[in-house]
């Protein structure tokens, strides 16, 4: 999982585990969970240095001219600042111009974190940062897809949690949680909490009984493919083995949101990927899954997702029934 080293970059390129404060920090790559971890590490380091840290969040897509310089201007008490800019891959023209001016002469006692998830939008700014932004660094958050990279990630998680795990048990936990690495990280933490700091195949088998056969993303895949019966069986199997309903809902919602983004879109998978800030394979899959949906049913699905989340978080005495109802709505394409 080493960071990709750009031959043309004139600033240090670091792995997400090496994230640290700097006048300008570019957090690049599609892996949102790792980017969040990197951002948390930067914020924690700045807070350790000064508890009076001011934190400002900026949406690059809705940015208006001059906003960055207003935030970075010195205050009466000269508190250090952390300016976190999300969605640079969707940024406004005004942000590109202001950010290019700013990185040439960053404000004192200020850390600017630019989050770019991928795509061509904002490339001129990225080139300017990599070309030698004053005090700049890049934190690379590449997608974790290969089995070996997932094993390395999980092993590092257990080490961070102060736990030891046997190689066989490590392979079992990675195989059981084949979705996003955020889910895998949560599973590692839960396993340590439940079973202690010395983990063998026996502890993992008890914690993940039935999990290898079914997980949140397999349930969501079955539902969005229109296989209502399979989705319901997988859901009940997952719930019966102790899987929390919230991750199940999150996996389903992620796929529904992807379908909503591509609905009615025209163009090739590569073109849409650039426009929507998604990977080409995600666009192609979402286009397949949204086939057969009507716009009004998809809109109702989005509303039902929010309603189901409320029901799962205390709004119902039978949250599992609420999740089943939503699952079947998706599987039947709102019909």
Buried (B, 14 or more C-beta within 10 A) or exposed (E): BEBEEEEEBEBBBBBBBBBBBBBBBBBBBBBBBBBBBBBEBBBEBBBEEEEEBBEBEBBBBEBEEEBBEEBBEEEEEEEBBBBBBBBBBBBBEBBBEBBBEBBEEBBEBBBBBBBBBBBEBBEEBBEBBBEEBEBBBBBBBBBBEEEEBBBBBBBBBBEEBEBEBBEEBBBBBBBBBBBBBBBBBBBBBEBBEEBEEEBBBEBBBEBBEBBBEBBBBBBBBBBBBBBBEBBBBBBBBBBEBEBBBBBBBBBBBBBBEBBBBBBEBEEEBEEBBBBBBBBBEBBBBBBEBBEEBEEEBBBEBBEBBEBBBEBBEEEBEEBBEBBBBBBBBBBEBBE
